[in-house]
């Protein structure tokens, strides 16, 4: 027994020493991502049930609601253009502020669907603004030829935080405390703490972090295409994956939270491993594998009536969202000017959302007309297109 405690304290000491040896900026970024991840875990694991329970949304209405929710993602290239004079530190702080205001509004100031949509858009703006911030800062703190590993570590840390967020939801719901206001109050507090953490970043003067206002280059065409196809694939599963589980198979909030918890727990290790695979095998290989996995998942969702198999597919699909790492490292590898990274990541988010804003509405119509399997058959065709583009990347 004494040796067990000795090993525990030695391990604890090693972790503390590693943490203290990190760049202070990296520590501030990791803490901010931790608190922001808890916020995201709470909201993501409850939002579909929040809409279902409080606003009695139907499948087509749920699909159309994705248009305003994804509007900030479409507009992010214009928003970041306006913010181009700001440091990445201020970008990150705005993420925390917008997220806190949005989630608190959802919990305490949403008497009707239209007001709720305003707060939803605010939270969504924070979530989308963080995408170029995370990619740009992650590359800044990466060693040469270790960009995938660093982005995987950051993504894994955020997954660890989502575990905490989904645990909060799972435990609360399991105890019968189905109170969205309380949950969203907790999420808002964590977003505010994230803002404080981001304020500790001291990198605003780094020249390669000062982005341009807007960038569009022909040389980045495959990066744009990868984002367009990911936007379609992502939104089908974000919208209709859980909606199938909730509305067709009767999944409860605690079930969705548990699935996200499992995905996040696996993702802590998986995303780091995925980043290492990107560094070792290249973006072409890992993105091609992702397309193949997605085809299998689509077929499963379309024809399987085994809810437990669908739970497995839901977890795997959440894990494969790690492909953002490969897209970011691909851009970093082909970029002509390092100052292009932040605006190009932003443009990638915009073209992603130009598609994802319309896909849910079309998917909702398809669902109502032909049933939910038709939505996932369409997603399988998107996976085929994604495979084609991935194989065009080459080794340039």
URDAQUI-V105464 format. One line per field, one symbol per residue. ss: DSSP state (H for helix, E for strand, - for the rest). psi: psi as a letter, one per 40 degrees, with the letter a starting at -180 (. if undefined). burial: I if it has 9 or more other C-alpha atoms within 8 Angstrom, else O. A space follows every 10 residues. Layout:
# URDAQUI-V105464
ss: ???
psi: ???
burial: ???
This chain:
# URDAQUI-V105464
ss: -HHHHHHHHH HHHHHHHHHH H--HHHHHHH HHHHHHHHHH HHHH--HHHH HHHHH---HH HHHHHHHHHH HHHHHHHHHH HH-----HHH HHHHHHHHHH HHHHHHHH-- --HHHHHHHH HHHHHHHHHH HHHHHHHHHH ------HHHH HHHHHHHHHH HHHHHHHHHH HHHH-----H HHHHHHHHHH HHHHHHHH-- ------HHH- -------HHH HHHHHHHHHH HHHHHHHHHH HHHHHHHH-- --HHHHHHHH HHHHHHHHHH HHHHHHHHHH H-HHHHHHHH HHHHHHHHHH HHH---HHHH HHHHHHHHHH HHHHHHHHHH HHHH-----H HHHHHHHHHH HHHHHHHHHH HHHHHHHHHH -HHHHHHHHH HHHHHHHHHH H-----
psi: dddddddddd dddddddddd eihddddddd dddddddddd ddddeedddd ddddefiidd ddddddddde ddddeddddd ddedeiiddd dddddddddd dddddddefg eidddddddd dddddddddd dddddddddd eiihefdddd dddddddddd dddddddddd ddddeegghd dddddddddd ddddddddee hfeeehdeeg iidhhhidee dddddddddd ddddddddde cdddddddef hidddddddd dddddddddd dddddddddd eidddddddd dddddddddd ddehehdddd ddddddddde eeeddddddd dddehdhdee dddddddddd ddeddedddd ddddddddde iddddddddd dddddddddd eedaf.
burial: OOOOOOOOOO OOOOOOOOOO OOOOIIIIII IIIIIIIIII IIIOIIOIII IIOOIOOOII IIIIIIIIII IIIIIIIOOI IOIIOIIIII IIIIIIIIII IIIIIIIOII OOOOIIIOII IIIIIIIIII IIIOIIIIIO OIOOOIIIII IIIIIIIIII IIIIIIIIII IIIOOOOOOI IOIIIIIIII IIIIIIIIIO IOIIOOOOII IIIOIOOOOI OIIIIIIIII IIIIIIIOII IIIIIIOOOO IOIIIIIIII IIIIIIIIII IIIIIIIIIO IIIIIIIIOI IIOIIOIIII IIOIOOIOII IOIIIIIIIO OIIOIIIIII IIOIIOOOII IIIIIIIIII IIIIIIIIII IIIIIIIIOO IIIIIIIOII OIIIIIIOII IOIOOO
